[in-house]
Amino acid sequence: MRREKDHRSFDSLLISAILHIIFIMILASYITITSRNPESSISVAWVELEDQNIMVPRPLVDESYLRRTVPRIQTEMNTQASEGIKASEVAQVVAPARNVVYKSVELNPRGIKDIDVVPDVMTEAKLDPGAGLPISGAVTTGKGVQVGRGLVTGRTRVGGGAGGKGGLSVLSQGSMPGDSSSSLPETLKSPTRLADDEIGGMLMGKGNDVSGHIRLIRVRHGLSDWWQDPTALTGLVDWLNKNTRIRADMKVAGGVLSLDDPRIFDAPLLIMTGHDRSVTIENNLTQPERTGGKLAESLTPAEKAGLRKYLVDKGGMLFFDDCGFKGLFADEVKTLLRSILPEYSLENIPKTDELFSCYYNLASIPRGSEMFWGSENEGKGIVFPYIQGIRIGTRLAVVFSRKDYLCAIETVEIPSHTQLRYRYSPDVYKFMTNLVVYAMKYGAITDRSDYN
């Protein structure tokens, strides 16, 4: 009996020891797990919060009100000119159509009210005849020349876009004396216009601050395509009328006369151009209508006599501009000038000459379209860094250019591989303006009774 009791006590002790060991193992595992993850513990603290202002959310606006049509009302204006002014000299003011402008704005739908419409305003203005710029009507380039603004290709004037690769600079290299070209001298009175059937020029003002009126004339000749760059003079007329106080047109004879026509003796400036004979013949450019025809071997005796009388006796000015390409036509004209004016020589015009400063102050000789000869839109840079001239006395009677300036002031694209936006050059317009002013200031075929 005693032995059985001792055996039971041993079993109880063994079971108790096993249970304690299991408890110790569980406790050790718990302590190990909790000690390895301290980040899982959470600290709890009691704080006392202050009173907070509760913001009520702003109500959302219906998106249909975010884009609303707001009419812009243009006031209408009537302009009534005083008596005695020609309708052609008065700019007509036309009220533009009412446009609808879309504006993206935040609107409160509860605050929208009817939009009040401003009533039309009627204004009567009495205009002084000398106020404002002259209005230039459409002009043509001579009998049979049907090339004008918007014709041939239907495209209108290019407004001086930035040139592409190798293109002409559209940045101004010069300035107008006294003020910028956008603001005209208000102290100058508007010039008296030439009679509609009269060729001539008149200049008034003082120094470089001038106003005036001139009729431009292109020379018709049989040596080449005399009509080439047909919209160039139209563009020059437009430039003069819009940017200077020099009014210009080509009303008489369509702006085209031959050298044996006595009416050239009343023209302050003659403009002559053309291609090499081979280019003219191969491309059927003899006549503006491209109907064929033969070129003359030389000027007629009457044309030579007329040109000499015009330059020497009458005090006129000739501007020759070579249209390209190999200089053969330019050499032909040089030979003619030597035979017509043997006692005078053709020399380079220095950059300090008044030709480059008599109206616009040009920093350098403008680049011309000769840079595209044979390379089309890939400009080669300046080919001829000079302009030549013949002086009779102290004045320039002939200005001889191989820079193809007329091509650089065309206003309508004509069949050409060189795109117009590459050829266009404002500085050439400024040079041509100086040319016109120089002819009027120093030639003998201009009324300067009101010029000092």
Secondary structure by P-SEA (a helix, b strand, c coil): caaaaaaaaaaaaaaaaaaaaaaaaaaaaaaaaaaaccccbbbbbbbbbcbbbbbcccccccccccbbbbbbbbbbbbbbbccccccccbbbbbbccbbbbbbbccccccccccbbbbcbbbbbbbccccccbbbbcccccccccccccccccccccccccccccccccccccccccccccccccccccccccccccccccccccccccccbbbbbbbbbbcccccccccaaaaaaaaaaaccccbbbbcccccccccccccccccccbbbbccccaaaaaaaccccccccbbbbbccccaaaaaaaaaaccccbbbbbbbbccccaaaaaaaaaaaaaacccbbbbbbccccccccccccccccccccccccccccccccccccccccccccccccbbbbccccccccccccccccccccccccaaaaaaaaaaaaaaaaccccccccccc
